[in-house]
Amino acid sequence: MSHPDNMQRTISAMRPRFIAALAERLVTIRSARAEIAESGPLQRSLLNIQSVAHKTTGVAATLGFEALGKLTARVDVGIEAFLKTPNDTTLHDTLNAAMDQMIAAMMEITAEGETRQTDA
């Protein structure tokens, strides 16, 4: 068996665990966004979302979820920028839209589970 075949088999084996982890990460993101909506601790909540986005970015692309990887990278960088300039309403709106898109992509992947094909 060739090296590319072994690599593909390893990636295929990792996909179900990644999809299961996405479901857990969605719970974390939703909880943090609920805290923000209830005027909770903004910085802590955003840092929780940023941590999830950061963890997801590289793995998503490696496992064939390139679009999700790009969305989570946007959220990761967007939160970092927002925390430096929290009064920037344009950045606030852009970040909220990016988070909505990231959540929608995560929900789609978890809903489709193992039947989902890669972005290729």
JOQUISUL-V269530 format. One record per backbone hydrogen bond with DSSP energy under -0.5 kcal/mol. CO is the residue of the C=O (numbers start at 1). NH is the residue of the N-H. Records with the same first field share a line. If there is no record, write none. Layout:
CO: NH  NH
//
This chain:
2: 6
3: 7
4: 8
5: 9
6: 10
7: 11
8: 12
9: 13
10: 14
11: 15
12: 16
13: 17
14: 18
15: 19
16: 20
17: 21
18: 22
19: 23
20: 24
21: 25
22: 26
23: 27
24: 28
25: 29
26: 30
27: 31
28: 32
29: 33
30: 34
31: 35
32: 36
33: 37
34: 38
35: 40
36: 39
40: 42
41: 45
42: 46
43: 47
44: 48
45: 49
46: 50
47: 51
48: 52
49: 53
50: 54
51: 55
52: 56
53: 57
54: 58
55: 59
56: 60
57: 61
58: 62
59: 63
60: 65
61: 64
64: 66  119
65: 69
66: 70
67: 71
68: 72
69: 73
70: 74
71: 75
72: 76
73: 77
74: 78
75: 79
76: 80
77: 81
78: 82
79: 83
80: 84
81: 84  85
85: 88
87: 89
88: 92
89: 93
90: 94
91: 95
92: 96
93: 97
94: 98
95: 99
96: 100
97: 101
98: 102
99: 103
100: 104
101: 105
102: 106
103: 107
104: 108
105: 109
106: 110
107: 111
108: 112
109: 113
112: 115
113: 116
//
